[in-house]
Amino acid sequence: MVRSTHSGSRSNTRKIAGFALWLAVLATPALLTPAMAQLPDGEGKTETETICKQCHELERSISIRQDRAGWQTTMDKMAALGAQGTQKQFDLVVDYLAAHFAADEVPRIKVNQARAIELESGLSLPRSQAAAIVEYREKHGAFHSIEDLKKVPGVDAAKIEAKKDRMAF
Ligand code: HEC
């Protein structure tokens, strides 16, 4: 009697474990799929949504921030790759992207607070240079200007110069 109850509860446990596993399997794709990009409302939203997910995810389309000229260049590039739409729709898309995904919406990298990973991705620096900047900062204190930053041994001054508009001290 006792024995059968025992084995019964064990098989229940197994069933529950099996069910949990099954749930986990079902839930996994949902967890791995990035949430659908939500575009802010505005004129050109529908066109952007339609045209900019014809070939890749909408997320990719809005993964960068740039000014109007930059978005025009991207639009031309995508059109050359085969994006389908009328000229009027393309113009609406450029207006929309320039208004909602403008370059100045990206916060600058705070050179004196940023972690190495932020310097690396935000300023497109090689990992070793990002690490060198952090190490130098820890030893010598805050940077006051881009010239200070260029003094860090191993850092490519040209790369720093190229990204100066992306930095805050
Ligand atoms: C005809 C297919 C197609 C359509 C439609 C399309 N793209 Fe692309 N897109 C591509 C391809 C292919 C790449 C990869 C190109 C590369 O890596 O050089 C890409 C890459 C990108 C990138 C990554 C950066 C870059 O410049 O390579 C961005 C941003 C982008 N697309 C934005 C958009 C936007 C915004 C739209 C809507 C206007 C759009 N795409 C519509 C094909 C398309």
Backbone and ligand atoms as CSV (ligand in chain L), in Angstrom:
chain,resi,resn,atom,element,x,y,z
A,1,MET,N,N,0.841,-1.202,0.000
A,1,MET,CA,C,0.000,0.000,0.000
A,1,MET,C,C,0.874,1.250,0.000
A,2,VAL,N,N,1.696,1.289,1.030
A,2,VAL,CA,C,2.593,2.431,1.146
A,2,VAL,C,C,3.505,2.495,-0.084
A,3,ARG,N,N,3.916,1.313,-0.462
A,3,ARG,CA,C,4.841,1.200,-1.576
A,3,ARG,C,C,4.229,1.734,-2.887
A,4,SER,N,N,2.950,1.359,-3.099
A,4,SER,CA,C,2.337,1.766,-4.362
A,4,SER,C,C,2.102,3.290,-4.391
A,5,THR,N,N,1.756,3.866,-3.248
A,5,THR,CA,C,1.561,5.323,-3.182
A,5,THR,C,C,2.874,6.017,-3.543
A,6,HIS,N,N,3.923,5.419,-2.944
A,6,HIS,CA,C,5.241,5.999,-3.165
A,6,HIS,C,C,5.597,6.032,-4.661
A,7,SER,N,N,5.410,4.841,-5.298
A,7,SER,CA,C,5.787,4.791,-6.705
A,7,SER,C,C,4.838,5.666,-7.521
A,8,GLY,N,N,3.588,5.749,-7.055
A,8,GLY,CA,C,2.633,6.615,-7.760
A,8,GLY,C,C,3.100,8.057,-7.757
A,9,SER,N,N,3.540,8.524,-6.585
A,9,SER,CA,C,3.928,9.928,-6.520
A,9,SER,C,C,5.201,10.173,-7.321
A,10,ARG,N,N,6.024,9.101,-7.387
A,10,ARG,CA,C,7.250,9.284,-8.168
A,10,ARG,C,C,6.915,9.451,-9.658
A,11,SER,N,N,5.930,8.658,-10.111
A,11,SER,CA,C,5.609,8.773,-11.531
A,11,SER,C,C,4.914,10.117,-11.802
A,12,ASN,N,N,4.187,10.615,-10.794
A,12,ASN,CA,C,3.600,11.955,-10.959
A,12,ASN,C,C,4.685,13.003,-11.112
A,13,THR,N,N,5.700,12.837,-10.246
A,13,THR,CA,C,6.810,13.780,-10.306
A,13,THR,C,C,7.431,13.754,-11.692
A,14,ARG,N,N,7.546,12.536,-12.199
A,14,ARG,CA,C,8.151,12.408,-13.516
A,14,ARG,C,C,7.273,13.088,-14.574
A,15,LYS,N,N,5.957,12.900,-14.405
A,15,LYS,CA,C,5.027,13.509,-15.363
A,15,LYS,C,C,5.156,15.031,-15.320
A,16,ILE,N,N,5.219,15.542,-14.082
A,16,ILE,CA,C,5.319,17.004,-13.941
A,16,ILE,C,C,6.620,17.494,-14.557
A,17,ALA,N,N,7.684,16.727,-14.276
A,17,ALA,CA,C,8.983,17.123,-14.837
A,17,ALA,C,C,8.911,17.105,-16.358
A,18,GLY,N,N,8.264,16.072,-16.898
A,18,GLY,CA,C,8.133,15.967,-18.346
A,18,GLY,C,C,7.339,17.136,-18.900
A,19,PHE,N,N,6.310,17.507,-18.194
A,19,PHE,CA,C,5.460,18.612,-18.634
A,19,PHE,C,C,6.244,19.929,-18.616
A,20,ALA,N,N,7.026,20.100,-17.548
A,20,ALA,CA,C,7.831,21.320,-17.423
A,20,ALA,C,C,8.830,21.414,-18.569
A,21,LEU,N,N,9.405,20.267,-18.890
A,21,LEU,CA,C,10.385,20.233,-19.978
A,21,LEU,C,C,9.716,20.620,-21.292
A,22,TRP,N,N,8.530,20.066,-21.471
A,22,TRP,CA,C,7.771,20.314,-22.687
A,22,TRP,C,C,7.437,21.805,-22.795
A,23,LEU,N,N,7.028,22.384,-21.650
A,23,LEU,CA,C,6.731,23.818,-21.621
A,23,LEU,C,C,7.962,24.635,-21.991
A,24,ALA,N,N,9.096,24.203,-21.428
A,24,ALA,CA,C,10.340,24.929,-21.679
A,24,ALA,C,C,10.671,24.893,-23.168
A,25,VAL,N,N,10.458,23.723,-23.767
A,25,VAL,CA,C,10.746,23.589,-25.197
A,25,VAL,C,C,9.829,24.512,-26.002
A,26,LEU,N,N,8.559,24.523,-25.604
A,26,LEU,CA,C,7.604,25.378,-26.311
A,26,LEU,C,C,7.954,26.851,-26.170
A,27,ALA,N,N,8.414,27.213,-24.959
A,27,ALA,CA,C,8.651,28.630,-24.674
A,27,ALA,C,C,9.951,29.126,-25.284
A,28,THR,N,N,10.887,28.222,-25.534
A,28,THR,CA,C,12.208,28.662,-25.985
A,28,THR,C,C,12.203,29.543,-27.244
A,29,PRO,N,N,11.518,29.123,-28.314
A,29,PRO,CA,C,11.560,30.008,-29.494
A,29,PRO,C,C,11.057,31.406,-29.184
A,30,ALA,N,N,10.044,31.480,-28.304
A,30,ALA,CA,C,9.496,32.791,-27.956
A,30,ALA,C,C,10.545,33.633,-27.251
A,31,LEU,N,N,11.366,32.985,-26.429
A,31,LEU,CA,C,12.395,33.723,-25.697
A,31,LEU,C,C,13.524,34.161,-26.622
A,32,LEU,N,N,13.797,33.314,-27.607
A,32,LEU,CA,C,14.916,33.620,-28.495
A,32,LEU,C,C,14.556,34.664,-29.542
A,33,THR,N,N,13.275,34.746,-29.882
A,33,THR,CA,C,12.860,35.699,-30.900
A,33,THR,C,C,12.839,37.092,-30.285
A,34,PRO,N,N,13.574,38.039,-30.858
A,34,PRO,CA,C,13.525,39.379,-30.288
A,34,PRO,C,C,12.114,39.939,-30.408
A,35,ALA,N,N,11.713,40.743,-29.450
A,35,ALA,CA,C,10.386,41.329,-29.496
A,35,ALA,C,C,10.241,42.115,-30.801
A,36,MET,N,N,9.083,42.049,-31.385
A,36,MET,CA,C,8.849,42.784,-32.625
A,36,MET,C,C,9.121,44.265,-32.402
A,37,ALA,N,N,9.822,44.846,-33.331
A,37,ALA,CA,C,10.136,46.263,-33.199
A,37,ALA,C,C,8.839,47.067,-33.210
A,38,GLN,N,N,8.738,48.005,-32.313
A,38,GLN,CA,C,7.594,48.894,-32.283
A,38,GLN,C,C,8.040,50.235,-32.815
A,39,LEU,N,N,7.452,50.650,-33.907
A,39,LEU,CA,C,7.844,51.951,-34.448
A,39,LEU,C,C,7.001,53.045,-33.812
A,40,PRO,N,N,7.612,54.175,-33.524
A,40,PRO,CA,C,6.819,55.291,-33.015
A,40,PRO,C,C,5.832,55.781,-34.084
A,41,ASP,N,N,4.700,56.303,-33.638
A,41,ASP,CA,C,3.693,56.783,-34.577
A,41,ASP,C,C,4.207,57.995,-35.339
A,42,GLY,N,N,3.713,58.166,-36.523
A,42,GLY,CA,C,4.070,59.339,-37.306
A,42,GLY,C,C,3.866,59.070,-38.778
A,43,GLU,N,N,3.854,60.117,-39.561
A,43,GLU,CA,C,3.668,59.973,-40.996
A,43,GLU,C,C,4.823,59.160,-41.575
A,44,GLY,N,N,4.493,58.170,-42.363
A,44,GLY,CA,C,5.526,57.342,-42.971
A,44,GLY,C,C,5.760,56.038,-42.214
A,45,LYS,N,N,5.098,55.892,-41.076
A,45,LYS,CA,C,5.290,54.674,-40.279
A,45,LYS,C,C,4.885,53.415,-41.063
A,46,THR,N,N,3.708,53.485,-41.668
A,46,THR,CA,C,3.200,52.311,-42.392
A,46,THR,C,C,4.139,51.925,-43.534
A,47,GLU,N,N,4.586,52.931,-44.283
A,47,GLU,CA,C,5.487,52.677,-45.411
A,47,GLU,C,C,6.791,52.055,-44.912
A,48,THR,N,N,7.309,52.604,-43.829
A,48,THR,CA,C,8.566,52.104,-43.275
A,48,THR,C,C,8.401,50.657,-42.827
A,49,GLU,N,N,7.298,50.415,-42.113
A,49,GLU,CA,C,7.033,49.061,-41.622
A,49,GLU,C,C,6.959,48.072,-42.782
A,50,THR,N,N,6.281,48.481,-43.836
A,50,THR,CA,C,6.081,47.581,-44.968
A,50,THR,C,C,7.376,47.364,-45.752
A,51,ILE,N,N,8.041,48.461,-46.072
A,51,ILE,CA,C,9.197,48.364,-46.975
A,51,ILE,C,C,10.440,47.828,-46.261
A,52,CYS,N,N,10.620,48.223,-45.017
A,52,CYS,CA,C,11.885,47.916,-44.349
A,52,CYS,C,C,11.906,46.554,-43.676
A,53,LYS,N,N,10.888,45.755,-43.921
A,53,LYS,CA,C,10.992,44.374,-43.449
A,53,LYS,C,C,10.784,43.382,-44.587
A,54,GLN,N,N,10.929,43.871,-45.811
A,54,GLN,CA,C,10.781,42.966,-46.956
A,54,GLN,C,C,11.903,41.937,-47.009
A,55,CYS,N,N,13.098,42.330,-46.593
A,55,CYS,CA,C,14.248,41.429,-46.742
A,55,CYS,C,C,14.866,41.006,-45.414
A,56,HIS,N,N,14.841,41.881,-44.436
A,56,HIS,CA,C,15.405,41.540,-43.125
A,56,HIS,C,C,14.471,42.079,-42.069
A,57,GLU,N,N,14.776,41.745,-40.830
A,57,GLU,CA,C,13.909,42.198,-39.747
A,57,GLU,C,C,13.900,43.710,-39.655
A,58,LEU,N,N,12.762,44.202,-39.245
A,58,LEU,CA,C,12.602,45.637,-39.037
A,58,LEU,C,C,13.637,46.147,-38.025
A,59,GLU,N,N,13.954,45.311,-37.054
A,59,GLU,CA,C,14.967,45.676,-36.043
A,59,GLU,C,C,16.270,46.115,-36.701
A,60,ARG,N,N,16.645,45.382,-37.726
A,60,ARG,CA,C,17.903,45.702,-38.388
A,60,ARG,C,C,17.814,47.067,-39.069
A,61,SER,N,N,16.638,47.326,-39.656
A,61,SER,CA,C,16.451,48.585,-40.370
A,61,SER,C,C,16.643,49.792,-39.454
A,62,ILE,N,N,16.219,49.627,-38.210
A,62,ILE,CA,C,16.290,50.777,-37.304
A,62,ILE,C,C,17.398,50.593,-36.273
A,63,SER,N,N,18.371,49.780,-36.631
A,63,SER,CA,C,19.443,49.502,-35.676
A,63,SER,C,C,20.496,50.605,-35.663
A,64,ILE,N,N,20.397,51.558,-36.568
A,64,ILE,CA,C,21.375,52.641,-36.574
A,64,ILE,C,C,20.675,53.989,-36.418
A,65,ARG,N,N,21.453,54.986,-36.031
A,65,ARG,CA,C,20.950,56.355,-35.909
A,65,ARG,C,C,21.792,57.216,-36.821
A,66,GLN,N,N,21.156,58.014,-37.629
A,66,GLN,CA,C,21.929,58.880,-38.518
A,66,GLN,C,C,21.074,60.065,-38.949
A,67,ASP,N,N,21.714,61.019,-39.582
A,67,ASP,CA,C,20.964,62.191,-40.029
A,67,ASP,C,C,20.246,61.875,-41.346
A,68,ARG,N,N,19.562,62.894,-41.860
A,68,ARG,CA,C,18.737,62.690,-43.052
A,68,ARG,C,C,19.558,62.172,-44.237
A,69,ALA,N,N,20.726,62.783,-44.427
A,69,ALA,CA,C,21.575,62.367,-45.553
A,69,ALA,C,C,21.947,60.891,-45.407
A,70,GLY,N,N,22.215,60.493,-44.181
A,70,GLY,CA,C,22.559,59.093,-43.918
A,70,GLY,C,C,21.404,58.168,-44.251
A,71,TRP,N,N,20.205,58.567,-43.838
A,71,TRP,CA,C,19.032,57.729,-44.125
A,71,TRP,C,C,18.734,57.687,-45.619
A,72,GLN,N,N,18.988,58.822,-46.282
A,72,GLN,CA,C,18.787,58.839,-47.739
A,72,GLN,C,C,19.726,57.827,-48.398
A,73,THR,N,N,20.970,57.814,-47.930
A,73,THR,CA,C,21.953,56.870,-48.476
A,73,THR,C,C,21.520,55.424,-48.231
A,74,THR,N,N,21.049,55.167,-47.005
A,74,THR,CA,C,20.574,53.805,-46.697
A,74,THR,C,C,19.392,53.442,-47.585
A,75,MET,N,N,18.456,54.396,-47.737
A,75,MET,CA,C,17.273,54.133,-48.582
A,75,MET,C,C,17.710,53.815,-50.012
A,76,ASP,N,N,18.645,54.614,-50.531
A,76,ASP,CA,C,19.131,54.371,-51.903
A,76,ASP,C,C,19.765,52.986,-52.010
A,77,LYS,N,N,20.534,52.650,-50.959
A,77,LYS,CA,C,21.205,51.348,-50.962
A,77,LYS,C,C,20.173,50.217,-50.974
A,78,MET,N,N,19.147,50.357,-50.133
A,78,MET,CA,C,18.126,49.305,-50.049
A,78,MET,C,C,17.318,49.235,-51.349
A,79,ALA,N,N,17.096,50.396,-51.961
A,79,ALA,CA,C,16.377,50.413,-53.240
A,79,ALA,C,C,17.212,49.690,-54.300
A,80,ALA,N,N,18.514,49.957,-54.264
A,80,ALA,CA,C,19.399,49.289,-55.232
A,80,ALA,C,C,19.424,47.784,-54.998
A,81,LEU,N,N,19.247,47.398,-53.726
A,81,LEU,CA,C,19.231,45.962,-53.411
A,81,LEU,C,C,17.902,45.320,-53.805
A,82,GLY,N,N,16.919,46.181,-54.111
A,82,GLY,CA,C,15.645,45.637,-54.597
A,82,GLY,C,C,14.423,45.957,-53.756
A,83,ALA,N,N,14.527,46.907,-52.826
A,83,ALA,CA,C,13.361,47.286,-52.021
A,83,ALA,C,C,12.226,47.728,-52.942
A,84,GLN,N,N,11.034,47.233,-52.659
A,84,GLN,CA,C,9.881,47.525,-53.506
A,84,GLN,C,C,9.071,48.682,-52.944
A,85,GLY,N,N,8.815,49.689,-53.761
A,85,GLY,CA,C,7.982,50.802,-53.337
A,85,GLY,C,C,8.039,51.902,-54.376
A,86,THR,N,N,7.155,52.885,-54.234
A,86,THR,CA,C,7.177,54.016,-55.163
A,86,THR,C,C,8.143,55.070,-54.632
A,87,GLN,N,N,8.516,55.997,-55.488
A,87,GLN,CA,C,9.402,57.076,-55.058
A,87,GLN,C,C,8.779,57.831,-53.878
A,88,LYS,N,N,7.473,58.047,-53.969
A,88,LYS,CA,C,6.778,58.784,-52.915
A,88,LYS,C,C,6.892,58.031,-51.577
A,89,GLN,N,N,6.744,56.729,-51.641
A,89,GLN,CA,C,6.855,55.927,-50.414
A,89,GLN,C,C,8.285,55.978,-49.867
A,90,PHE,N,N,9.252,55.892,-50.759
A,90,PHE,CA,C,10.654,55.968,-50.317
A,90,PHE,C,C,10.925,57.302,-49.626
A,91,ASP,N,N,10.373,58.387,-50.210
A,91,ASP,CA,C,10.579,59.712,-49.612
A,91,ASP,C,C,9.953,59.780,-48.214
A,92,LEU,N,N,8.777,59.190,-48.097
A,92,LEU,CA,C,8.107,59.179,-46.788
A,92,LEU,C,C,8.938,58.403,-45.766
A,93,VAL,N,N,9.516,57.306,-46.211
A,93,VAL,CA,C,10.344,56.485,-45.325
A,93,VAL,C,C,11.556,57.284,-44.837
A,94,VAL,N,N,12.208,57.972,-45.760
A,94,VAL,CA,C,13.384,58.770,-45.386
A,94,VAL,C,C,12.987,59.862,-44.381
A,95,ASP,N,N,11.877,60.537,-44.656
A,95,ASP,CA,C,11.406,61.574,-43.717
A,95,ASP,C,C,11.136,60.967,-42.343
A,96,TYR,N,N,10.491,59.840,-42.373
A,96,TYR,CA,C,10.121,59.187,-41.110
A,96,TYR,C,C,11.360,58.768,-40.316
A,97,LEU,N,N,12.271,58.113,-40.995
A,97,LEU,CA,C,13.476,57.634,-40.299
A,97,LEU,C,C,14.318,58.807,-39.798
A,98,ALA,N,N,14.413,59.858,-40.615
A,98,ALA,CA,C,15.204,61.020,-40.209
A,98,ALA,C,C,14.583,61.691,-38.984
A,99,ALA,N,N,13.251,61.654,-38.911
A,99,ALA,CA,C,12.580,62.299,-37.781
A,99,ALA,C,C,12.677,61.462,-36.504
A,100,HIS,N,N,12.594,60.150,-36.654
A,100,HIS,CA,C,12.482,59.306,-35.457
A,100,HIS,C,C,13.765,58.567,-35.084
A,101,PHE,N,N,14.687,58.467,-36.022
A,101,PHE,CA,C,15.919,57.732,-35.725
A,101,PHE,C,C,17.125,58.583,-36.104
A,102,ALA,N,N,17.082,59.799,-35.578
A,102,ALA,CA,C,18.120,60.776,-35.910
A,102,ALA,C,C,19.392,60.503,-35.123
A,103,ALA,N,N,20.489,60.983,-35.690
A,103,ALA,CA,C,21.790,60.731,-35.081
A,103,ALA,C,C,21.887,61.291,-33.663
A,104,ASP,N,N,21.304,62.459,-33.449
A,104,ASP,CA,C,21.509,63.095,-32.146
A,104,ASP,C,C,20.695,62.449,-31.026
A,105,GLU,N,N,19.941,61.414,-31.373
A,105,GLU,CA,C,19.227,60.708,-30.307
A,105,GLU,C,C,20.137,59.720,-29.576
A,106,VAL,N,N,21.267,59.451,-30.167
A,106,VAL,CA,C,22.173,58.498,-29.527
A,106,VAL,C,C,22.967,59.243,-28.469
A,107,PRO,N,N,22.892,58.817,-27.228
A,107,PRO,CA,C,23.686,59.507,-26.223
A,107,PRO,C,C,25.173,59.329,-26.506
A,108,ARG,N,N,25.936,60.367,-26.216
A,108,ARG,CA,C,27.382,60.248,-26.399
A,108,ARG,C,C,27.961,59.303,-25.361
A,109,ILE,N,N,29.120,58.792,-25.663
A,109,ILE,CA,C,29.800,57.903,-24.728
A,109,ILE,C,C,30.519,58.766,-23.692
A,110,LYS,N,N,30.219,58.531,-22.440
A,110,LYS,CA,C,30.875,59.292,-21.376
A,110,LYS,C,C,32.230,58.650,-21.103
A,111,VAL,N,N,33.236,59.264,-21.663
A,111,VAL,CA,C,34.570,58.657,-21.663
A,111,VAL,C,C,35.084,58.376,-20.247
A,112,ASN,N,N,34.684,59.205,-19.300
A,112,ASN,CA,C,35.199,59.023,-17.943
A,112,ASN,C,C,34.383,58.056,-17.086
A,113,GLN,N,N,33.246,57.642,-17.602
A,113,GLN,CA,C,32.434,56.686,-16.845
A,113,GLN,C,C,32.261,55.354,-17.564
A,114,ALA,N,N,32.408,55.381,-18.872
A,114,ALA,CA,C,32.067,54.206,-19.679
A,114,ALA,C,C,32.919,52.997,-19.302
A,115,ARG,N,N,32.288,51.833,-19.372
A,115,ARG,CA,C,33.028,50.595,-19.184
A,115,ARG,C,C,33.701,50.245,-20.514
A,116,ALA,N,N,34.656,49.350,-20.446
A,116,ALA,CA,C,35.412,48.998,-21.654
A,116,ALA,C,C,34.482,48.555,-22.784
A,117,ILE,N,N,33.478,47.781,-22.428
A,117,ILE,CA,C,32.571,47.259,-23.454
A,117,ILE,C,C,31.823,48.391,-24.165
A,118,GLU,N,N,31.517,49.454,-23.419
A,118,GLU,CA,C,30.808,50.588,-24.019
A,118,GLU,C,C,31.739,51.389,-24.936
A,119,LEU,N,N,32.980,51.507,-24.499
A,119,LEU,CA,C,33.961,52.201,-25.343
A,119,LEU,C,C,34.166,51.407,-26.623
A,120,GLU,N,N,34.203,50.122,-26.454
A,120,GLU,CA,C,34.446,49.255,-27.601
A,120,GLU,C,C,33.316,49.369,-28.632
A,121,SER,N,N,32.088,49.207,-28.156
A,121,SER,CA,C,30.987,49.213,-29.125
A,121,SER,C,C,30.603,50.634,-29.521
A,122,GLY,N,N,30.606,51.546,-28.558
A,122,GLY,CA,C,30.155,52.909,-28.851
A,122,GLY,C,C,31.126,53.698,-29.702
A,123,LEU,N,N,32.410,53.384,-29.595
A,123,LEU,CA,C,33.405,54.150,-30.352
A,123,LEU,C,C,34.099,53.279,-31.396
A,124,SER,N,N,33.573,52.100,-31.592
A,124,SER,CA,C,34.154,51.136,-32.547
A,124,SER,C,C,35.654,50.960,-32.338
A,125,LEU,N,N,36.050,50.795,-31.101
A,125,LEU,CA,C,37.472,50.583,-30.812
A,125,LEU,C,C,37.749,49.095,-30.649
A,126,PRO,N,N,38.942,48.662,-31.001
A,126,PRO,CA,C,39.293,47.276,-30.698
A,126,PRO,C,C,39.269,47.073,-29.180
A,127,ARG,N,N,38.988,45.871,-28.784
A,127,ARG,CA,C,38.858,45.557,-27.367
A,127,ARG,C,C,40.091,45.964,-26.562
A,128,SER,N,N,41.266,45.727,-27.135
A,128,SER,CA,C,42.504,46.020,-26.408
A,128,SER,C,C,42.631,47.524,-26.149
A,129,GLN,N,N,42.210,48.333,-27.113
A,129,GLN,CA,C,42.310,49.783,-26.928
A,129,GLN,C,C,41.290,50.283,-25.908
A,130,ALA,N,N,40.102,49.696,-25.943
A,130,ALA,CA,C,39.083,50.070,-24.957
A,130,ALA,C,C,39.598,49.745,-23.556
A,131,ALA,N,N,40.211,48.594,-23.424
A,131,ALA,CA,C,40.744,48.176,-22.120
A,131,ALA,C,C,41.880,49.100,-21.690
A,132,ALA,N,N,42.716,49.504,-22.645
A,132,ALA,CA,C,43.835,50.391,-22.328
A,132,ALA,C,C,43.327,51.744,-21.811
A,133,ILE,N,N,42.250,52.204,-22.384
A,133,ILE,CA,C,41.673,53.490,-21.953
A,133,ILE,C,C,41.195,53.393,-20.506
A,134,VAL,N,N,40.505,52.320,-20.202
A,134,VAL,CA,C,39.997,52.155,-18.836
A,134,VAL,C,C,41.150,52.033,-17.842
A,135,GLU,N,N,42.156,51.274,-18.225
A,135,GLU,CA,C,43.309,51.085,-17.341
A,135,GLU,C,C,44.022,52.423,-17.073
A,136,TYR,N,N,44.198,53.192,-18.122
A,136,TYR,CA,C,44.866,54.493,-18.018
A,136,TYR,C,C,44.049,55.433,-17.123
A,137,ARG,N,N,42.752,55.385,-17.303
A,137,ARG,CA,C,41.848,56.242,-16.525
A,137,ARG,C,C,41.929,55.896,-15.049
A,138,GLU,N,N,42.015,54.582,-14.776
A,138,GLU,CA,C,42.108,54.154,-13.372
A,138,GLU,C,C,43.401,54.651,-12.739
A,139,LYS,N,N,44.462,54.683,-13.515
A,139,LYS,CA,C,45.763,55.106,-12.986
A,139,LYS,C,C,45.913,56.614,-12.901
A,140,HIS,N,N,45.443,57.296,-13.942
A,140,HIS,CA,C,45.748,58.732,-14.063
A,140,HIS,C,C,44.569,59.651,-13.818
A,141,GLY,N,N,43.397,59.086,-13.595
A,141,GLY,CA,C,42.235,59.941,-13.361
A,141,GLY,C,C,41.542,60.339,-14.653
A,142,ALA,N,N,40.570,61.230,-14.489
A,142,ALA,CA,C,39.671,61.566,-15.594
A,142,ALA,C,C,40.388,62.196,-16.791
A,143,PHE,N,N,39.854,61.929,-17.957
A,143,PHE,CA,C,40.306,62.603,-19.183
A,143,PHE,C,C,39.569,63.928,-19.286
A,144,HIS,N,N,40.280,64.945,-19.758
A,144,HIS,CA,C,39.609,66.235,-19.899
A,144,HIS,C,C,39.305,66.587,-21.336
A,145,SER,N,N,39.985,65.948,-22.226
A,145,SER,CA,C,39.759,66.278,-23.641
A,145,SER,C,C,40.173,65.090,-24.497
A,146,ILE,N,N,39.865,65.224,-25.743
A,146,ILE,CA,C,40.242,64.192,-26.704
A,146,ILE,C,C,41.771,64.064,-26.786
A,147,GLU,N,N,42.467,65.174,-26.546
A,147,GLU,CA,C,43.941,65.123,-26.570
A,147,GLU,C,C,44.459,64.210,-25.453
A,148,ASP,N,N,43.835,64.279,-24.277
A,148,ASP,CA,C,44.205,63.379,-23.176
A,148,ASP,C,C,44.056,61.926,-23.605
A,149,LEU,N,N,42.969,61.682,-24.286
A,149,LEU,CA,C,42.637,60.314,-24.691
A,149,LEU,C,C,43.679,59.761,-25.675
A,150,LYS,N,N,44.139,60.643,-26.525
A,150,LYS,CA,C,45.123,60.220,-27.528
A,150,LYS,C,C,46.460,59.843,-26.897
A,151,LYS,N,N,46.672,60.286,-25.647
A,151,LYS,CA,C,47.943,59.978,-24.976
A,151,LYS,C,C,48.008,58.538,-24.458
A,152,VAL,N,N,46.848,57.878,-24.429
A,152,VAL,CA,C,46.836,56.517,-23.886
A,152,VAL,C,C,47.689,55.607,-24.781
A,153,PRO,N,N,48.672,54.941,-24.191
A,153,PRO,CA,C,49.540,54.080,-25.004
A,153,PRO,C,C,48.726,52.994,-25.717
A,154,GLY,N,N,49.023,52.826,-26.981
A,154,GLY,CA,C,48.360,51.770,-27.745
A,154,GLY,C,C,47.084,52.211,-28.431
A,155,VAL,N,N,46.614,53.423,-28.087
A,155,VAL,CA,C,45.359,53.873,-28.679
A,155,VAL,C,C,45.629,54.547,-30.023
A,156,ASP,N,N,44.791,54.230,-30.971
A,156,ASP,CA,C,44.930,54.745,-32.328
A,156,ASP,C,C,44.309,56.151,-32.390
A,157,ALA,N,N,45.163,57.172,-32.473
A,157,ALA,CA,C,44.692,58.560,-32.427
A,157,ALA,C,C,43.701,58.867,-33.554
A,158,ALA,N,N,43.908,58.261,-34.691
A,158,ALA,CA,C,43.017,58.527,-35.827
A,158,ALA,C,C,41.602,58.014,-35.538
A,159,LYS,N,N,41.529,56.875,-34.886
A,159,LYS,CA,C,40.214,56.309,-34.533
A,159,LYS,C,C,39.507,57.208,-33.530
A,160,ILE,N,N,40.287,57.713,-32.579
A,160,ILE,CA,C,39.736,58.609,-31.560
A,160,ILE,C,C,39.223,59.884,-32.233
A,161,GLU,N,N,40.033,60.437,-33.101
A,161,GLU,CA,C,39.667,61.654,-33.812
A,161,GLU,C,C,38.362,61.439,-34.592
A,162,ALA,N,N,38.272,60.284,-35.237
A,162,ALA,CA,C,37.105,59.999,-36.079
A,162,ALA,C,C,35.812,59.930,-35.262
A,163,LYS,N,N,35.943,59.616,-33.981
A,163,LYS,CA,C,34.744,59.427,-33.155
A,163,LYS,C,C,34.531,60.569,-32.174
A,164,LYS,N,N,35.229,61.663,-32.365
A,164,LYS,CA,C,35.182,62.707,-31.328
A,164,LYS,C,C,33.762,63.266,-31.101
A,165,ASP,N,N,32.936,63.234,-32.139
A,165,ASP,CA,C,31.573,63.742,-31.974
A,165,ASP,C,C,30.694,62.795,-31.159
A,166,ARG,N,N,31.199,61.633,-30.909
A,166,ARG,CA,C,30.415,60.648,-30.166
A,166,ARG,C,C,30.796,60.602,-28.689
A,167,MET,N,N,31.736,61.470,-28.294
A,167,MET,CA,C,32.246,61.399,-26.914
A,167,MET,C,C,31.829,62.588,-26.075
A,168,ALA,N,N,31.665,62.314,-24.803
A,168,ALA,CA,C,31.470,63.399,-23.848
A,168,ALA,C,C,32.489,63.213,-22.736
A,169,PHE,N,N,33.042,64.328,-22.257
A,169,PHE,CA,C,34.046,64.246,-21.181
A,169,PHE,C,C,33.456,64.702,-19.859
L,1,HEC,C1,C,15.511,44.260,-51.101
L,1,HEC,C2,C,15.866,43.792,-49.790
L,1,HEC,C3,C,15.974,44.854,-48.713
L,1,HEC,C4,C,15.018,45.756,-48.290
L,1,HEC,C5,C,13.601,45.908,-48.786
L,1,HEC,C6,C,15.627,46.526,-47.226
L,1,HEC,N1,N,16.894,46.083,-47.002
L,1,HEC,FE1,FE,18.162,46.784,-45.603
L,1,HEC,N2,N,19.526,45.393,-46.122
L,1,HEC,C7,C,19.397,44.519,-47.166
L,1,HEC,C8,C,20.599,43.744,-47.276
L,1,HEC,C9,C,20.867,42.651,-48.318
L,1,HEC,C10,C,21.460,44.194,-46.260
L,1,HEC,C11,C,22.872,43.755,-45.985
L,1,HEC,C12,C,23.706,44.622,-46.891
L,1,HEC,C13,C,25.123,44.709,-46.515
L,1,HEC,O1,O,25.495,44.146,-45.489
L,1,HEC,O2,O,25.865,45.383,-47.262
L,1,HEC,C14,C,20.743,45.227,-45.550
L,1,HEC,C15,C,21.253,45.897,-44.464
L,1,HEC,C16,C,20.628,46.953,-43.843
L,1,HEC,C17,C,21.195,47.716,-42.758
L,1,HEC,C18,C,22.496,47.440,-42.068
L,1,HEC,C19,C,23.506,48.504,-42.374
L,1,HEC,C20,C,23.896,48.601,-43.808
L,1,HEC,O3,O,23.869,49.729,-44.345
L,1,HEC,O4,O,24.309,47.585,-44.393
L,1,HEC,C21,C,20.316,48.690,-42.445
L,1,HEC,C22,C,20.434,49.767,-41.402
L,1,HEC,C23,C,19.195,48.536,-43.345
L,1,HEC,N3,N,19.417,47.461,-44.157
L,1,HEC,C24,C,18.104,49.359,-43.343
L,1,HEC,C25,C,17.002,49.194,-44.169
L,1,HEC,C26,C,15.879,50.095,-44.197
L,1,HEC,C27,C,15.760,51.367,-43.388
L,1,HEC,C28,C,14.988,49.582,-45.074
L,1,HEC,C29,C,13.686,50.189,-45.491
L,1,HEC,C30,C,13.822,51.414,-46.241
L,1,HEC,C31,C,15.584,48.365,-45.626
L,1,HEC,N4,N,16.796,48.162,-45.046
L,1,HEC,C32,C,14.986,47.555,-46.576
L,1,HEC,C33,C,18.309,44.354,-47.970
L,1,HEC,C34,C,17.146,45.066,-47.883
